[in-house]
């Protein structure tokens, strides 16, 4: 039988080897931030108010990181088609990870092809929703007289809550 000190050294060596072996392995699970419906509703409400303040009747759609609608609204006089356009704009953000305006500039060469993908529309008026540096969703707006005004409404809707999202644990 080995003396206690030699057995202890062997146990420590085995434990140390096991620690080193598992420390270098990739994680099999990751933690992600998920957009809650309450936050999506808050963003929609703030965006709608900003658009109304500018005199625009619009539709606003907030989708999660998978492109699934979490909250949406069509203002009283906004065309029924603005809902679909807003969602497709938001989905383009999920596809690209950047605003639709930036996507249009960066990928002019494939914009026509991308617009043929079902559920995607690359027109100005959609922004990513980020938390702690990661895209957790997107907001799409349609119905203002031009994509730049749609985007300005979306920006106004996100402005009040962005500080909360930037410092999310």
Secondary structure in CASP SS format (residue, H / E / C, confidence):
PFRMAT SS
TARGET T0000
AUTHOR 0000-0000-0000
METHOD secondary structure of the structure
MODEL  1
X C 1.00
X C 1.00
X C 1.00
X H 1.00
X H 1.00
X H 1.00
X H 1.00
X H 1.00
X H 1.00
X H 1.00
X H 1.00
X H 1.00
X H 1.00
X H 1.00
X H 1.00
X H 1.00
X H 1.00
X H 1.00
X H 1.00
X H 1.00
X H 1.00
X H 1.00
X H 1.00
X C 1.00
X C 1.00
X C 1.00
X C 1.00
X C 1.00
X C 1.00
X C 1.00
X C 1.00
X C 1.00
X C 1.00
X C 1.00
X C 1.00
X C 1.00
X H 1.00
X H 1.00
X H 1.00
X H 1.00
X H 1.00
X H 1.00
X H 1.00
X H 1.00
X H 1.00
X H 1.00
X H 1.00
X H 1.00
X H 1.00
X H 1.00
X H 1.00
X H 1.00
X H 1.00
X C 1.00
X C 1.00
X C 1.00
X C 1.00
X C 1.00
X E 1.00
X E 1.00
X E 1.00
X E 1.00
X E 1.00
X E 1.00
X C 1.00
X C 1.00
X C 1.00
X C 1.00
X E 1.00
X E 1.00
X E 1.00
X E 1.00
X E 1.00
X E 1.00
X C 1.00
X C 1.00
X C 1.00
X C 1.00
X C 1.00
X C 1.00
X H 1.00
X H 1.00
X H 1.00
X H 1.00
X H 1.00
X H 1.00
X H 1.00
X H 1.00
X H 1.00
X H 1.00
X H 1.00
X H 1.00
X H 1.00
X H 1.00
X H 1.00
X H 1.00
X C 1.00
X C 1.00
X C 1.00
X H 1.00
X H 1.00
X H 1.00
X H 1.00
X H 1.00
X H 1.00
X H 1.00
X C 1.00
X H 1.00
X H 1.00
X H 1.00
X H 1.00
X H 1.00
X H 1.00
X H 1.00
X C 1.00
X C 1.00
X C 1.00
X C 1.00
X C 1.00
X C 1.00
X C 1.00
X C 1.00
X C 1.00
X C 1.00
X C 1.00
X E 1.00
X E 1.00
X E 1.00
X E 1.00
X E 1.00
X E 1.00
X C 1.00
X C 1.00
X E 1.00
X E 1.00
X E 1.00
X E 1.00
X E 1.00
X E 1.00
X E 1.00
X E 1.00
X E 1.00
X C 1.00
X C 1.00
X C 1.00
X C 1.00
X H 1.00
X H 1.00
X H 1.00
X H 1.00
X H 1.00
X H 1.00
X H 1.00
X H 1.00
X H 1.00
X H 1.00
X H 1.00
X H 1.00
X H 1.00
X H 1.00
X H 1.00
X H 1.00
X H 1.00
X H 1.00
X H 1.00
X H 1.00
X C 1.00
X C 1.00
X C 1.00
END
